[in-house]
């Protein structure tokens, strides 16, 4: 029977992908960030997840303001890197797991979550940068991936509590899948940052640290955060942290933190990363 063995949270900053792709990861301004992911790369080598359900947001690579699904799941055999305006990243094609993806889709929709089904999907830095951070530069990704896109671009996005509940429904669906699979759930985006407006460049380290703490110590408090709370405390793009709530909701109540990394600044945002495991 399939089982969720871990949850990972991580920023998905596009500049980190560019630094890797252009051979700049050892430069002084980038090296401390990539060093912060060294632990998880070794840990994943030992854990060897069969499938990663990767929660991310599309950055107008597939969805425009004409069509904005709240939740969308990739059910295809594979997903090509997207052209984000300067070409696709030179990373491997992402291999999907359509059998598990369709199983999750059926079970979750039957629990009244309206998932948009994606039979074709190009994946941008929101999905490929976390893969690069966790696995490094590869000729092929060592795991299959189910993309789960969440709307954090067009108001109104889903609440953090709704994302948590979706994570719980995904966990129930995975547990009912008959194949023996080691599954992880990754929540990406954030942490605090704002790209435009009078508060452009905002980074709120106390909020970020408290968010990381509460993932293990007080997740119920995070479920109560509103859109206004995220925008006020973490900036307009800090709303991406609701995608971490899908990951946290997919884990049981009792968990332990295996690893944490936080760094300021990278580009114009804070880098956050955490690894959680059922206790």
N, C-alpha and C positions, 0 to 999 in steps of 0.2 A: 504494500500500500504506500502511496506517495506521502511524504511528510515534509513540513517546513522546518528546516533545521537552524535557520538564522535569518536575521534581518540586518541590512546595512543601510545607513544613511550617508549621503555624500552630496556635496555641491557638484554642479556640472558646468563650470565656467568655461566658455568657449576658448578663452585665451590659453588655458592649460592644454587643450588639444593642439592649438597652433604652436605652442612651445615644444611639445613633443614632436609634432610633425616636421618642424623645422630644425630639429637637433639642438634646441636651446635649453633643454631640461636641466643641464648641469650648470647653467649660468647662475650667478649669485642671487638674482632676484627670483629665480624659479626653483632652485635646488632644494630649499627648505620645505617647499610644498610637496614635491615628489618624494622626498625623504619621509614625509609624514604618512605616505601610503606604502612604505616598504613593509611594514608589519603585515598588513592585510594581504599583500601579494604572497608572502610566505605562507600565511594561514590558509588562503584559498588553494594553494598548491596541495596542501594536506587534506582539505575538506572536499575538494573536487565536486562541486555542485553539478548535478545533471541539467538542471533548468534554473534560470533566474527569471522571476517575474519582475520586470524593471519598470517602475513607475516614474514617468517623466512628463514633460510638456513639450509639445511641438511649437517651434518658433516660426510659424508661417511657411514651413516647408511643405506641408500637406494641407493644412487647414487655413483658410483665409477668414476674414470677417464675414464672408458670405455663409460659411458653414462652420459652426463651432460646437462640436459635441462636448458634453460635460465629461463623460467617461467613454473611452474607445479602446478596444482590445485588438491587437494584431493576431490574426489567425492563419497567416500565410506560412508557406514553407521557408521563406527567407525574406530578408529586408535589406535593401541596398542603402549605402550611405547617401544622404541627401546633398544636393547642391544648394548651399546656403547663400549663393550670390558670388562666391569666389571659388567655386568648384567643390566637389565632394572631398571629404577627408580621405587620405590614403590609408584606410583601415579595412579590415576584412569585411565581407558581407556577413550580416548577422543571420545565423541559422535559427529558425523558429521551432516550435514544438506544437504543430497544429492539433494533435490529438488532445493534449492537455489543455490547450487554449480553447478548443471547442467545448470540452467538458466543463471548464470554468464558466464559459459564456452561457451554456445551457443552465447550469445550476444557479448562477448568480442572477440571471434574468428571471428564473422561476422564483427567486426570492425578492423580486420586484425592483431590482436595479436595472435601469435602462442603459445597457451597454451598446455603443455603436460598434458594429462588426466591420473590421478592416481586412479585406482579402488582398489588398495591395497597399503597401506602406513603405515610404522611404524614411529612414531615421536620421535625425540631425544630431547636433552636438549634445542635446539633452540626454540622449541615450548612449552615443558612442564615446563621449568623454569619460563617463563613469567606467565603462568597460576598459578604456585605456588606463585609467588610474588604478584599477583593481588588478588588471592582468598584464599591463605593460604593452609593448609593441610586439604584435604577434602576426604570423602569417595566416592563422585561423584562430578564432575565439575558442577557448576550451570548454565552453558550455553553450547550450541552447538557450534562447531568450524569448520570452513572451512580452512584447511591448504593451504597456498600459498607459495610455495618454490621458492626462487630466487637464481640464481647462483652467488655467490660471492667468489667461490673457484678457478675455472679454468678461466684463462684469455682467452677471454675478457668477463667481466661481462657486463650487460646492463648499459647504462648511467643513471644517476640520473633523467635526463629529461624524458627518456623512462619509468622509474618507475613511475614518476609523471603522465604521460599520461595513463599508465595502471590503476593507481588509479582513474583517471577521468572516464575511461571506466567502471570500476567496479561500481562506483557511479551511472552511468547511468543505468547499468544493475540492480542494487539493486532497484532503483527507479521505474523500470518497473515490478518488481515482485509483483503479486497481493495480496499476504498474508500480513497481518498487522504484521510486525516484527520490533523490536528494534535491529538494527545492529550497531556494532562497528567495526572499523578497527584498528588493532594493527600493528605497525612496530617495529621489534625487531633487536637486534644486536648492536654492537658498545659499548661505543663510541670509542675515540681514543685508539688504542692499537696495539702493534706488538709483536708477540709471538716468532719470530726467527730472526736470522741475527744480524748484528752489532747494530741495533737499537732496539733490543728486550727490552721490558719494557718501550718503549716510551709512554708517556701520554702528550697530548697537551691541557691543560685546557683552554687557551684562545680560541682555535679553537672550542672546545666542547661548551663553553659558547656562542660563537657567533652563532654556529649552532642552539642551542636551541632558542636563541633570534630571529633568522631569520625565524624560522618556522612560527612565527606570523607576524613579522615586515617586512620581506623582502624575502618571499619564492622564488621570481624570481631569486634572487642571488644564492640560493641553486641549482636551476635548471641548472645553468651554470657551476657548479663545474664539473671538468673532473676527470677521473681515476687518472691522475697524481696529481691533487690537493689533492685528498683523501689520496693517498699513501704518498705524501710529508708532508702533514699537520697532518694526523691522523694515519699514520702507515699502514702497509700492511693489517691488519685486520680492519682498520677503514673504508674500502670500504663497510662494512656491513651497514653503515648509508644510503646507497641508498635504503634500505628496508623501512626506515622511510619515504622516498619520496613517496612510494606507498600509505602509510597512509595519508600523507599530500595532495596528489593529489585527494584523495577520499573525501576531505572536501571542502566546498565552500571557496571563497576568504576571506570573512569576518568571522573570528573566534576569540575566546578569550582563553587565557591560564588560566586554572583552577588551575593547580598545577604543581610544578616542584621540582625535587630532583636531586642533583648531588653530587657524593662522590668519593674521591680518597684516597687510592687505594682499589680495591677489587681484590684479586688474583694479577694479573699484568695488570689490566686495570682500566679505569674509569667507574663508574656506572652512567648512565644517564636515566632519566625518566621524561615524560611530559604527561599532560592530556589536550587535546584541544577539544573545543566544538563549533559548529556553533553559530555565534552571532545572 
